[in-house]
Amino acid sequence: MISNKTIAFLGAGSMAEAMISGITEANIVPGNQLIISNRSNEARLQELHDHYGSRGIKREDLNFEEVDLFVLAMKPKNIDEVLDSIKDLIKPHQVVLSVLAGISTSYMEQGLRDGQQVIRVMPNTSSMIGESTTAISPGKHTRMDSMMDAKELLRSIGEVFVMEEEHMDIFTGIAGSGPAYFYYLMEHIEKTAEENGLDREEARKIGAQTILGAAKMILSQDESPEELRKKVTSPNGTTQAGLEALSEYGGGEAISQAVKSAAKKSKQMSSNLEKAIV
């Protein structure tokens, strides 16, 4: 069970804090079993300790033997340095979980001892409120019980999807970049509402609640989004008029292209990053 594990975060930035916040809020792992380590910023470690009850330890003082799961949460450019510093200090039964964008499981495995368990994780920014859409992919040596621990841990920041690593780029196009698409939609809803006399703050709440309600309908019903759309579209009604305008101005195609472009960029960045690190 994950509640009995000791977890060490190597890196103390915003993603590490988002995960720690979700873990402590859900009471999945006690704060004193969460270790946060960085190279030199002791003030940051103290800040996180004060807020979450975690233990802040400088990297050189970390007792590797007491840790069950290491979370790599530093900047991707530092991956080689970190892998090199830990490879002789960790054992195959310990798990390395990485939230570093663009770093593949095979790359991590090459930088660690043979047989090391690694898991690649892709959360999104909604992890800050416990509503992340998170993908995880195991490395070739990762055991099933380690995957179960990782899933239990990551459910504290939202919904978890296990997938083949080759699908990480399209996942990024949908979920990693996805929140920005909805924020962009909300920007236009607010602007149009204000231009037509509605208070901007009120329009924000109306638009956000509408998106939330539609999302919950999709998650709670057996019907597909297409079926739900057809059910609320009366012939010659207001919804049909709005959908026709979306089609005319390329709304559907724009969404598809946004997902494809973000996925393509993700693949490109992963390739470039690993080339640069090598």
C-alpha positions as CSV (number, residue, x, y, z in Angstrom):
1,M,0.0,0.0,0.0
2,I,1.2,3.5,-0.9
3,S,0.4,4.8,2.6
4,N,3.3,2.8,4.0
5,K,5.8,4.1,1.4
6,T,8.4,6.9,1.8
7,I,8.4,9.2,-1.3
8,A,11.3,11.5,-2.2
9,F,10.8,14.5,-4.6
10,L,14.0,15.5,-6.3
11,G,13.0,19.0,-7.2
12,A,10.8,21.5,-5.3
13,G,9.1,23.5,-8.0
14,S,5.4,24.0,-8.8
15,M,4.7,20.5,-10.1
16,A,6.3,18.9,-7.0
17,E,4.2,21.2,-4.8
18,A,1.0,20.4,-6.7
19,M,1.5,16.7,-6.2
20,I,2.4,17.1,-2.5
21,S,-0.6,19.3,-2.0
22,G,-2.9,16.6,-3.5
23,I,-1.2,13.8,-1.6
24,T,-1.5,15.5,1.8
25,E,-5.0,16.8,1.1
26,A,-6.2,13.3,0.3
27,N,-4.3,12.0,3.3
28,I,-2.8,9.2,1.1
29,V,0.7,9.4,2.6
30,P,1.5,11.2,5.9
31,G,3.5,14.4,5.5
32,N,6.5,13.0,7.4
33,Q,6.8,10.2,4.8
34,L,7.2,12.9,2.0
35,I,10.8,14.0,1.5
36,I,11.5,17.1,-0.6
37,S,15.1,17.6,-1.8
38,N,16.8,20.2,-3.9
39,R,20.4,21.3,-4.4
40,S,20.6,24.5,-2.3
41,N,17.3,26.4,-1.7
42,E,16.8,25.6,2.0
43,A,14.2,28.4,2.3
44,R,12.0,26.7,-0.3
45,L,12.3,23.4,1.6
46,Q,11.3,25.1,4.9
47,E,8.4,26.8,3.2
48,L,7.0,23.4,2.0
49,H,7.7,21.8,5.4
50,D,5.7,24.6,7.1
51,H,2.8,24.2,4.7
52,Y,2.6,20.4,4.2
53,G,4.6,18.8,7.0
54,S,7.0,17.3,4.6
55,R,10.7,16.8,5.3
56,G,13.1,19.1,3.5
57,I,16.6,17.6,3.0
58,K,19.5,18.8,0.9
59,R,20.4,16.4,-1.9
60,E,23.7,15.4,-0.5
61,D,22.1,14.5,2.9
62,L,19.3,12.3,1.5
63,N,19.2,8.7,2.9
64,F,18.5,6.8,-0.3
65,E,17.9,3.5,1.5
66,E,14.7,4.7,3.3
67,V,13.0,5.8,0.1
68,D,10.5,3.6,-1.8
69,L,9.7,5.9,-4.7
70,F,11.7,8.8,-6.2
71,V,9.8,11.5,-8.1
72,L,12.0,13.4,-10.6
73,A,10.5,16.9,-10.6
74,M,13.5,19.1,-11.5
75,K,14.1,20.9,-14.8
76,P,14.5,18.4,-17.7
77,K,17.8,19.9,-18.7
78,N,19.2,18.6,-15.4
79,I,18.2,15.0,-16.0
80,D,21.6,13.6,-16.9
81,E,23.2,15.1,-13.8
82,V,20.5,13.7,-11.6
83,L,20.5,10.2,-13.1
84,D,24.2,10.0,-12.8
85,S,24.1,11.1,-9.2
86,I,21.5,8.5,-8.1
87,K,22.2,5.4,-10.3
88,D,24.6,3.8,-7.9
89,L,22.6,4.7,-4.8
90,I,19.2,3.2,-5.7
91,K,18.2,-0.5,-6.0
92,P,15.9,-2.3,-8.5
93,H,13.1,-2.6,-6.0
94,Q,12.9,1.2,-5.7
95,V,10.9,3.1,-8.3
96,V,11.8,6.2,-10.3
97,L,8.8,8.2,-11.3
98,S,9.4,11.1,-13.7
99,V,7.1,14.1,-14.4
100,L,9.7,15.6,-16.7
101,A,8.3,16.6,-20.1
102,G,10.0,15.0,-23.1
103,I,12.1,12.4,-21.2
104,S,11.3,8.8,-22.3
105,T,11.4,5.7,-20.1
106,S,14.2,4.3,-22.3
107,Y,16.3,7.4,-21.8
108,M,16.0,7.1,-18.1
109,E,16.7,3.4,-18.2
110,Q,19.9,4.1,-20.1
111,G,21.1,6.5,-17.4
112,L,20.4,4.1,-14.6
113,R,21.5,0.6,-13.6
114,D,20.1,-2.3,-15.6
115,G,16.8,-3.5,-14.3
116,Q,15.8,-0.2,-12.7
117,Q,12.0,0.4,-12.5
118,V,10.9,3.7,-14.1
119,I,7.5,5.2,-14.8
120,R,6.9,8.2,-17.0
121,V,4.1,10.6,-15.9
122,M,2.3,13.4,-17.7
123,P,0.0,15.4,-15.5
124,N,-1.6,18.7,-16.4
125,T,-2.0,22.1,-14.6
126,S,-5.4,21.2,-13.1
127,S,-3.4,19.1,-10.6
128,M,-3.2,22.3,-8.5
129,I,-6.9,21.7,-7.6
130,G,-6.9,17.9,-7.7
131,E,-8.4,17.6,-11.1
132,S,-5.5,16.6,-13.3
133,T,-5.8,14.4,-16.3
134,T,-2.6,12.3,-15.8
135,A,-1.1,9.7,-18.1
136,I,1.4,7.1,-16.9
137,S,3.6,4.7,-18.9
138,P,5.8,2.0,-17.4
139,G,9.3,1.2,-18.4
140,K,10.3,-2.3,-19.5
141,H,11.4,-3.4,-15.9
142,T,8.5,-1.9,-14.0
143,R,6.5,-4.3,-11.9
144,M,2.7,-4.4,-11.7
145,D,2.7,-3.6,-7.9
146,S,4.8,-0.5,-8.6
147,M,2.3,0.6,-11.2
148,M,-0.5,0.1,-8.7
149,D,1.4,2.3,-6.2
150,A,1.9,5.0,-8.8
151,K,-1.7,5.0,-9.8
152,E,-2.8,5.2,-6.2
153,L,-0.5,8.1,-5.5
154,L,-1.4,10.1,-8.7
155,R,-5.2,9.7,-8.1
156,S,-4.7,12.2,-5.3
157,I,-4.2,14.9,-8.0
158,G,-7.0,13.7,-10.4
159,E,-7.8,11.0,-12.9
160,V,-5.1,8.6,-14.1
161,F,-4.8,6.8,-17.5
162,V,-2.3,4.1,-18.2
163,M,-1.2,4.1,-21.8
164,E,1.6,3.0,-24.2
165,E,4.4,5.6,-24.3
166,E,3.9,6.1,-28.0
167,H,0.6,7.7,-27.2
168,M,2.1,10.3,-24.9
169,D,2.3,13.0,-27.6
170,I,-1.4,12.8,-28.6
171,F,-2.2,12.7,-24.9
172,T,-0.3,15.9,-24.5
173,G,-2.2,17.5,-27.4
174,I,-5.5,16.6,-25.7
175,A,-4.9,16.8,-22.0
176,G,-1.5,18.5,-21.5
177,S,-2.4,21.5,-23.6
178,G,-6.2,21.0,-23.4
179,P,-6.9,23.4,-20.5
180,A,-5.6,26.3,-22.6
181,Y,-8.1,25.5,-25.3
182,F,-10.9,25.9,-22.8
183,Y,-9.4,29.0,-21.3
184,Y,-9.2,30.4,-24.9
185,L,-12.9,29.6,-25.4
186,M,-13.8,31.3,-22.2
187,E,-11.9,34.4,-23.2
188,H,-14.1,34.7,-26.3
189,I,-17.3,33.9,-24.3
190,E,-16.5,36.7,-21.9
191,K,-15.6,39.2,-24.6
192,T,-18.7,38.5,-26.6
193,A,-21.0,38.6,-23.5
194,E,-19.5,41.9,-22.4
195,E,-20.0,43.4,-25.9
196,N,-23.6,42.5,-25.7
197,G,-24.2,44.1,-22.3
198,L,-23.5,41.2,-19.8
199,D,-21.2,41.8,-16.9
200,R,-17.8,40.1,-17.6
201,E,-17.5,38.4,-14.2
202,E,-21.0,37.0,-14.4
203,A,-20.3,35.8,-18.0
204,R,-17.2,34.0,-16.7
205,K,-19.3,32.1,-14.1
206,I,-22.0,31.3,-16.6
207,G,-19.5,30.0,-19.2
208,A,-17.5,28.0,-16.7
209,Q,-20.6,26.4,-15.2
210,T,-21.8,25.5,-18.7
211,I,-18.5,23.8,-19.6
212,L,-18.5,22.0,-16.2
213,G,-22.1,20.8,-16.7
214,A,-21.4,19.6,-20.2
215,A,-18.2,17.7,-19.0
216,K,-20.2,16.0,-16.2
217,M,-22.9,15.0,-18.7
218,I,-20.3,13.3,-20.9
219,L,-18.7,11.5,-17.9
220,S,-22.0,10.4,-16.3
221,Q,-24.0,9.3,-19.4
222,D,-23.6,6.3,-21.7
223,E,-24.2,8.5,-24.8
224,S,-21.4,9.8,-26.9
225,P,-20.7,13.5,-27.3
226,E,-22.2,13.4,-30.8
227,E,-25.4,11.9,-29.4
228,L,-25.6,14.4,-26.6
229,R,-25.1,17.2,-29.1
230,K,-27.9,16.0,-31.3
231,K,-30.2,15.7,-28.3
232,V,-29.9,19.4,-27.5
233,T,-30.0,20.6,-31.1
234,S,-33.6,21.4,-32.1
235,P,-34.2,21.9,-35.9
236,N,-34.0,25.6,-36.8
237,G,-33.4,26.4,-33.1
238,T,-30.8,28.6,-31.4
239,T,-28.3,25.7,-30.9
240,Q,-28.5,24.7,-34.5
241,A,-27.8,28.3,-35.5
242,G,-24.7,28.4,-33.2
243,L,-23.4,25.1,-34.5
244,E,-23.8,26.2,-38.1
245,A,-21.8,29.3,-37.3
246,L,-19.1,27.1,-35.7
247,S,-18.9,24.9,-38.8
248,E,-18.9,27.9,-41.2
249,Y,-16.0,29.5,-39.3
250,G,-14.0,26.3,-39.0
251,G,-14.6,25.6,-35.3
252,G,-14.5,21.8,-35.5
253,E,-11.4,21.7,-37.8
254,A,-9.7,24.3,-35.6
255,I,-10.1,22.0,-32.6
256,S,-8.7,19.0,-34.5
257,Q,-5.7,21.0,-35.7
258,A,-5.0,22.4,-32.2
259,V,-4.7,18.8,-30.9
260,K,-2.6,17.6,-33.8
261,S,-0.3,20.6,-33.7
262,A,0.3,20.3,-30.0
263,A,1.0,16.6,-30.3
264,K,3.4,17.2,-33.2
265,K,5.2,19.9,-31.1
266,S,5.4,17.5,-28.2
267,K,7.1,14.8,-30.3
268,Q,9.5,17.4,-31.7
269,M,10.4,18.7,-28.3
270,S,11.0,15.3,-26.9
271,S,13.3,14.4,-29.8
272,N,15.2,17.7,-29.6
273,L,15.5,17.6,-25.8
274,E,17.0,14.1,-25.8
275,K,19.4,15.0,-28.6
276,A,20.5,18.1,-26.8
277,I,21.0,16.1,-23.5
278,V,23.1,13.4,-25.3
